[in-house]
Amino acid sequence: MKPILLSIFGLLFSQFLSVAEPKEGDNEKIAIGKRYELRIKNVPADDMKRWNRQYEVDRNGCVRLPLIGETAISGLSLDEAAAKIRDTLLNRKIFTRPEIELFQPKILENLMNLRKRGPVEPKKGEHVVPPNGP
């Protein structure tokens, strides 16, 4: 029972860490070695699955994107990089109306919010299992 609970907790925790929200007007400069979340809209669902994820900026200041390949974005603001990616997709006629959001995941902020929430009260029909088992 414990391995199953640990597996479920690990899966939920990893999903929690990947949650990231774009901030309006977030124009920090993109840095080498950092990870950025990319979300694309107005494209086929299969392409959204392929594109919507985190990308790390390599030591050359580039990210490797599907269908485009290496794209230099280091030193650009998040808005400038999103516009560059969108323009590349349009110029190469890969997509006709892509919308790109690019932002830095807020992992620490998500962890702090989890800590602020405190204990969760069980709902009707649920019960709490203590750390040492039933």
Steps between C-alpha positions, in 0.01 A plus 500: 500500500782742587673470157171582327441803720857618447461458123177698500655770717805520272283534192285771657805684632673498159182633338482772765856608429430530130213742556599841375299809434590780264524845653376790293786729398770263629796628297805364678786411269539137404814345649719207405435189710150602611181314413200671344146381446355539151129482422366515148136554399303498174678192368385136465470309830783258412733794440397661827603182682836503326569869566350574841780418742815639659812577300850562635721767346827329404850644540472657154187692604268281291200276557420202278141532382287250307482566124737797531815365662745719692378853560714765670304676775757582772503870587151561363204584722234232534269702274773548236583129499131406468466741206813356337368145528156605369654688207718201409195273498311745279790569260565129449123445457500233771188643668264773383392664830721384787485677835809454714536554875845467652569526872723373777345230722440618856594180686600664828187717497284187450671327793445802724131512406466132589652567840260792564193287437554292812325177589215376283180388669367167373173504305201286592588133448878563506734427788849608592774236522772596749864492381565175692209322329152403619 
